[in-house]
Amino acid sequence: MIIGYLQLKIILIMQTSLDKSMLRKVLFFMLVLFCVSPFATSPIALAVGIAFTILIGNPYEHNVHRYIHLLLQISIVGLGFGLKLDEAMQAGRTGITLTIMSITMVMVLGYLLGKFLKLEQALAYLLSVGTAICGGSAIAAVTPIIKPSTKQISLALAIVFTLNSVALFIYPAIGHLLNMTQEQFGLWCAIGIHDTSSVVGAANKYGDVALKIATTVKLSRALWIIPMSLLTMFLFKTKGTKVKIPWFIGYFIIAILLNTYFPVFDGFSQIATAGAKSGLNLTLFLIGSTISIQTLKTISWKPLLLALILWITISVGSLLLIL
């Protein structure tokens, strides 16, 4: 009798566990549908992802990472169909000086602060590269070269993703407070925010012109991954390591050329751009769903202080130059 009771108890516990798991999955996909709907905006999608993971728990916590970068790249290429070549060229020329200045400043300051705070060289370098160029993508590019520990990689990504989330909310608010034009705000986003996803998300909320400028400048900035990887190989004396090239930027350029010189793509361009914005919102939801309480607890104060100083420096410095 006792054995039968225990078996029934185990079955009930398993059933309850399965019901909760199924409920989380159903809610997850309902939120996915909401994020690709016209009712969602970039900040809302990110906030929903964070809230869902913290309050309920992400049932696909270990699987979403593989889809984030792919979905972001597809969305970026889609945004290329909303640009003309002359717009892209103008935006690229506008941001080149700020890009070179900001990357140099952040890397030098990151090195000095890392020494002052007595941080591990690899961790300080990851945070500096992530802030200087394009967040998680830059960190991923130099990781095989400097060979940091798993803990250092996780910590750097956790800090960058957390600051990205904050930037997506505060940048548009500051832009409106300072009455920044869309051109100014798009350029500021591309320089001051780490990841491409948050750059495009913040600019999309500000306006279409800001979105075009921010996307183009940020992707031209992302190309600096290549020379930065080569420099990293020299600094860390690493041989035989392949440089990771962001090939999707080439597809973004092809999309711009097709939209510029082939009128037959006019109808498709509107659909592609709308789909890209929905894809971006979904990307931000997935990024938000990776930020859990456990992730935040891994962040220690020294690397966070380094990342904050670098971020504030590049944000304020670029803002003053732009204004």
N, C-alpha and C positions, 0 to 999 in steps of 0.2 A: 504493500500500500504506500509506504514511504517512497519507494523507488518510483512508483507511478506518479506520485505527487511531484517529485523532483523532475521527472521527465516532462510533465505538463508545464511546470514552472519554466524550464529551459526553453520549451517551445514558445511560450508566451513572450519571454524575453527576446528570443530571436525574431518573433513576429513583430514586436514593437520596434526593434532595431531596424528591421527591413522596412517597416512603414515609415520610420523617420528618414531613412536613407532615400526612399522613393519620393517622399515629400520634398526633400532638399533638391533632388534632381528635377522634379516638376517645377519647383519655384525658380531654379536656375534657368531653365529653358524659357519660362515665362518672362523672366527679366531680359534674357537674350532677345526675345521678340520685341519687348518694349524698347530696348536700346537701338534697334534698327528701324523703329517707327519714327514718324515725323515729330512725335511728342518729346523725344529725348534730345538733350543737348550734351555737349562734351563733359562739362562739369557734373551734370546730373548722372551721366553714365558712370563716371569714375566714382562718385560718391555712393551710388547704388551698389557698385561692386565691392567697395570697402565695407559698407554697412552689412551687406549680405554675408560676407566672410566672417566678420567679427561677431555678428548676432546669431547666425544660423550655422555657418560653416560651409566651405566650398567642397562639394562632393567630387570635384575634378581637380583638386589642388595640385596633384602631381602631373596632370596632363595638359593644363592650359598653356604652360610656357612654350610648348612646341608650336602652338598655333599663333601666339602673339606676334612674333616677328614676321611670319608669313602673311598674316592678315594685314599688318601695318604696311608691308611692302606692296601688296596688291592695292591697298587704299591709296598709297602715295602715287602709284602709276596711274590710277584712275583720276587723281587730281591733276595730273599732267594734261589730260584732255580738256581741262578748263583754262589752260594757259596758251597764250600766243608767244612765239619766239622772241619778239621784240620786248614783251613784258618780262620774260625770263632773263634776257640779256641785261636789261636795265636794272633789275633787282640784283643780279649777280655782281654787276659793277658797283652798285651802291654798297653792298655788304663786304666787299673784299678787304678793304682797309681795316674795318672794324674786326673782321675775322682774324686777320694776321696779328693785330695788336692784342686782341683779347686772348688768343691761344698762347701767345708768348708770355703775356702777363700772368695768366693762370698757372702755366707750367713752372715758371720761375718761383712764383709765390708759393705754390704747392710744395715745391722742393724745400724752400726755406722754412715753411711752417712745419713740414714733416720732421725736419731736423730739430726744430725748437720744441715740438711736442713729443719728440722721441718715439715717433711711430715707426712701425716696420716699413722699410723702403718700398716694398711691393704694394702695400695697402695705400700708402700716401700717393704712390704713382697711379694706382687705379682710380682713386678719387679725383686726382688732378686731371687725368685724361678724360674721365667721364664728364667733368665739369667743363673742360676746355672745348670738347668737340661735340659729342652727341650721346652722352649718357651711357646706357647699357650696351649699345652697339660698339662704342669705342672700348669699353671695358672688355667686351667679348673678343675684340680684335687683338688686343695686346696680351690677353691672358695666356695664350700658348707660347708667347715669347718670353715673358718674365716668370712664368710658372709659379704663381702665388698658391698659397694653400686654399683648400675649399672654403675654410672659414673666412679668409680674407676676401675671396670672391663674393660670397654670400653677403658679407657685411657691406662691401662697397655697393653692391646692387640694391640692398635694402635701403641704404641711405639715399642713393640717387633716386630710386623710385618714390621714396617718401617725400623728398624735396620737390620732385616733379609734380606730385599730387598737390602739394601746397601751392606751387607756382601756377597751376591751372586755375586756381580760385583767386589768387591775389593779383596776378598780372592784369587781367581785364579790369578789375576794380581800380587799380592804380592808374591804368590807362585812361579810364573815364574821369577819374579825379583830376588828372593833369590835363584833360582835354587834348589828348594826343590824337593826331590824325591817324588814319588807317595805315598810311605809309610808314609813319614813325613807329607805330605799335607793332606792325609786322616785322620790321627790322629789329626792334628791341626784343621781341619774342625769340627770334632766330638766334640772337647772340646770347641772351640771358638765361634761357630755359634749357635744361640738359637734353632730354629725350625728344626725338622728332614727334612722337605721339602727342606729348603735352604741348609742344610748340604749335602744331597744327590745330590741336583742340582749342587752345586759348585764342589763336588768331581767327579760327572759324567762328567763335563766339563774338568776336569784335567786328567782323565784317568780311565781305568777299575780297576786297582789295588787300586787306591785311593778310588774309589767308594765302593769296597768290604770292605776295612778297615773302612771307614767313616760310612757306614751303620751299621756294626757290633758293633763298639765302641759306636755309638750314641744310638743304641737300648739297649745295656747293661747299658748305662748311664740312659736311660729312665726308667729302672726298679727301679731307686732310687726314683721314684714317690711314691712308696709304703712306704718305711721307712720315707720319707719326710712328707707324709700325716699323718703318725702316730705321728711323732714329732710335726707337726702342731697342732694336736688334743691336745697334752700335753701342748704346749706353750700357745694356746688360750683357754685352759680348756673347750674344746668342747666335749660333750658326745652324744652318739647315732648317730654319723655320719658314713656313710659307706665310706670305702676307695675305691677309683676308681682304679681298676687294669687294666693295658694296655694289655688285653688278646691277641691282634693281634701279640704281640711279640712271644707268644707261637706258633702261626701259622707260623711265620717266621722261628722259630727253626725247626718245622716239615718239612717245605719246604727244609731246608738245609739237614736234615736227609734223605729225599726222594731222593734228588739229589746226596747224597753221597753213599748211600747203594743200590739203585735200578737203575741199568743201563737203565731200560725201560723208565725212565724219561728223558734220555739224549736229545732226540729230542724235547720233550715238554719244557725242561729247556730253550733252546734257544728262543723259542717262548714267554715263560713267561717273560724272562728277557727283551726282546725287547718291549713287551707290557707294562711291568712295567716302562720302561724309558719313553715311550710315555705317560703313565698315570701320571708320575711325572711331565712332562712338562705341561700337562693339569691342574694338581693341582696348579702349580705355576702361570699359567695364571689366574685361578680362585682366587687365593690369591691376585694377582695383581689387579684384577677387584674389590676387596673390598677396595682398598686404593684410596679414593677420596679426593678432596680438603676439603670437610667438615670434613673428618676423620683427616686430617693433622692439621686442625685448632683447633681441640680439645686438641692438645698436648701442655701442658704448660711447662715452662722452667725448673722448679725444678725437676719434675719426669724425664724429658728428660735428665737432667744433671746427675742424679743418675744412670739412665740406661746406659748412655754413659760411665761414669767412670767405672762401673762394667764391661761393655763389653770390653773396652780398656784394663782394668786390666787383664781380663781372656785371651784376645787375645794375648797381648804382653807377659804375664807371661808364658803361655803354649808354645808360639813360642820359647822363649828363652830356655826353658827346652828341647824342642824337638830338636832344633838345636845344 
